[in-house]
Amino acid sequence: MWAYTVAPQEGKRLWVLLPAPVLIWGVLIGHWVAEAAAAALNGKAEGPDVCPTIHRYIPRDSRAFIPISHPKGFSVLCRVNASSSRCEWVLLVNRGRSYYFNMDLKNHLTLNNMGLVVRHMSKELEGEYQVLSGHNRTCDGRVLMTAVGPLFLYWIFLIPGILFLAGLVLLWDWLVKARRQLAASAEGENIDGRIQHVIPPAHPSCPNWI
């Protein structure tokens, strides 16, 4: 008759139950580390009195370049969260290499020494961005991006065209009036000349007829 001891089974149970607390503690520690890292990477958004503000209206599905002067070296591009007023890091540039924290924006936003490059502009990219430099996170630029459609561009080109045509109309009206005045003055001089030719002026030596 076979007999099984209890000790090995209890030992197996202990080895099976041992990873559960370890996994729980690992999840809790990982969550705490993630929150600490997020708090370190997300800073308070700077106001317009600190950062120079740049407004850009970019057509959808197009590319744009926004010049921002900032020193070489350590630079950060962050996006302002409107609900919490926190500036969440998008990417970090250090020694010419880019490290993305938001992978959804990797193919859309690039930061270099000259400024910010935007690719494939869309509604999801709208918002406020800030460029921070140095370990003190000095704000070098505050960019407000808005995606616009073709109708907005038509208005941009239409308004100067309307103003130009209005200027041409005013200029033409002024030229017509000036031409009429010149013609009227010339006609008046011609009439005066004809009158003087028909009725010559009185000579001083001639007696006055009363």
C-alpha positions in Angstrom: 0.0 0.0 0.0 1.3 3.4 -1.0 1.6 6.1 1.6 2.1 9.8 0.9 3.6 12.2 3.4 2.0 15.5 4.2 5.1 17.6 4.5 5.9 17.6 0.7 2.4 18.7 -0.1 2.5 21.6 2.4 5.8 22.6 1.0 4.4 22.7 -2.5 1.5 24.8 -1.3 3.9 27.3 0.3 5.9 27.6 -2.9 2.6 28.1 -4.9 1.3 30.7 -2.5 4.6 32.6 -2.1 4.6 34.4 -5.5 1.1 36.0 -4.8 2.3 38.5 -2.2 5.4 39.2 -4.2 3.3 40.0 -7.2 1.0 42.2 -5.2 3.9 44.1 -3.6 5.5 44.4 -7.1 2.4 45.9 -8.6 2.0 48.4 -5.7 5.7 49.4 -5.9 5.5 49.8 -9.7 2.4 51.9 -9.4 4.1 54.1 -6.8 7.2 54.5 -9.0 5.0 55.4 -12.0 3.2 58.1 -10.1 6.4 59.5 -8.8 7.9 59.5 -12.3 4.8 61.2 -13.7 4.9 63.8 -11.0 8.5 64.5 -11.8 7.9 64.7 -15.5 4.8 66.9 -15.3 5.4 70.4 -14.1 3.2 73.4 -13.7 2.4 75.3 -16.9 4.0 78.7 -17.2 1.8 81.7 -17.8 1.9 84.0 -20.8 3.9 86.7 -18.9 6.8 84.3 -18.6 6.8 82.6 -22.0 6.7 84.4 -25.4 3.4 83.3 -27.0 3.2 82.1 -30.6 -0.2 81.5 -32.3 -0.2 79.2 -35.3 -3.2 78.2 -37.5 -2.1 75.1 -39.4 -4.1 73.5 -42.2 -5.1 69.9 -41.6 -2.9 67.1 -42.9 -0.1 69.6 -43.6 3.3 70.3 -42.2 4.5 73.4 -40.4 7.6 74.8 -38.8 7.4 77.0 -35.8 10.7 78.9 -35.0 11.6 78.9 -31.3 15.0 80.1 -30.2 16.3 78.0 -27.3 19.8 77.0 -26.2 21.4 73.7 -27.3 21.4 70.8 -25.0 18.7 69.7 -22.6 15.2 70.7 -24.0 11.7 69.5 -23.3 8.5 69.8 -25.2 5.4 69.5 -22.9 1.7 69.8 -23.6 -0.5 71.7 -21.2 -3.4 69.7 -19.8 -6.4 72.2 -19.7 -8.2 70.3 -16.9 -5.2 70.2 -14.5 -3.1 73.1 -15.7 -0.1 70.7 -15.7 2.4 70.5 -18.5 2.8 66.9 -19.5 6.1 65.9 -21.2 5.9 64.9 -24.8 9.5 64.5 -25.7 13.0 65.3 -24.4 16.0 66.3 -26.5 19.4 65.7 -25.1 22.6 66.0 -27.2 20.7 65.8 -30.4 18.7 62.7 -29.5 15.0 62.6 -28.9 13.2 60.6 -26.3 9.4 60.4 -26.5 7.2 60.0 -23.5 4.0 60.2 -25.6 4.4 57.7 -28.4 1.1 58.8 -30.0 2.8 62.1 -31.0 6.1 60.6 -32.2 5.2 60.9 -35.9 3.7 64.4 -35.5 6.0 66.5 -33.4 9.8 67.0 -33.6 11.9 69.5 -31.6 15.3 70.6 -33.0 17.7 73.5 -32.4 15.7 75.8 -34.7 12.2 75.2 -33.4 9.2 72.8 -33.5 8.2 70.8 -36.6 4.6 69.7 -36.9 3.6 66.9 -39.3 0.2 65.7 -40.3 -1.7 68.4 -38.4 -5.0 67.2 -37.0 -7.7 68.1 -34.5 -6.0 65.9 -31.9 -2.8 68.0 -32.0 -4.6 71.2 -31.0 -3.7 72.8 -27.7 -1.0 74.6 -25.9 2.6 73.4 -25.9 5.7 74.8 -24.1 9.4 74.4 -24.8 11.5 74.2 -21.7 15.3 74.3 -21.6 18.0 73.5 -19.1 17.7 71.7 -15.8 15.8 74.8 -14.4 13.2 74.2 -17.1 13.3 77.8 -18.4 10.3 78.4 -20.7 11.5 79.5 -24.1 8.2 79.5 -26.0 4.5 78.9 -25.6 2.8 77.7 -28.8 -0.9 77.7 -29.3 -1.7 75.4 -32.3 -5.1 75.3 -34.0 -6.1 73.1 -37.0 -7.9 74.9 -39.7 -9.7 73.8 -42.9 -9.5 75.2 -46.4 -12.3 77.7 -45.9 -10.2 79.5 -43.3 -7.3 79.8 -45.8 -9.7 81.2 -48.4 -10.7 83.9 -46.0 -7.1 84.7 -45.3 -6.4 85.3 -49.0 -9.9 86.8 -49.7 -9.7 89.7 -47.2 -6.5 91.1 -48.6 -7.9 90.7 -52.2 -11.0 92.7 -51.2 -9.0 95.4 -49.6 -6.8 95.6 -52.7 -9.8 95.9 -55.0 -11.3 98.6 -52.7 -8.1 100.5 -53.0 -8.2 100.3 -56.8 -11.8 101.5 -56.8 -10.9 104.5 -54.6 -7.9 105.3 -56.8 -9.9 105.1 -60.0 -12.6 107.4 -58.5 -10.0 109.9 -57.5 -8.4 109.9 -61.0 -11.8 110.4 -62.6 -12.6 113.4 -60.4 -9.1 114.9 -61.0 -9.6 114.5 -64.7 -12.9 116.2 -64.6 -11.5 119.1 -62.6 -8.6 119.5 -65.1 -11.0 119.4 -68.0 -13.3 122.0 -66.3 -10.4 124.3 -65.6 -9.0 123.9 -69.2 -12.5 124.7 -70.6 -12.8 127.8 -68.4 -9.4 129.1 -69.6 -10.4 128.4 -73.2 -13.6 130.4 -72.8 -11.7 133.3 -71.2 -9.3 133.3 -74.1 -12.1 133.5 -76.6 -13.8 136.3 -74.7 -10.6 138.3 -74.6 -10.1 137.6 -78.4 -13.6 139.0 -79.3 -13.6 141.9 -76.8 -10.0 143.1 -76.4 -9.2 144.8 -73.1 -9.3 148.6 -73.0 -6.0 150.5 -73.6 -4.9 152.9 -70.9 -4.5 155.8 -73.5 -8.1 155.4 -74.7 -10.6 157.8 -73.2 -13.2 156.4 -71.0 -16.6 156.6 -72.6 -19.3 157.4 -70.2 
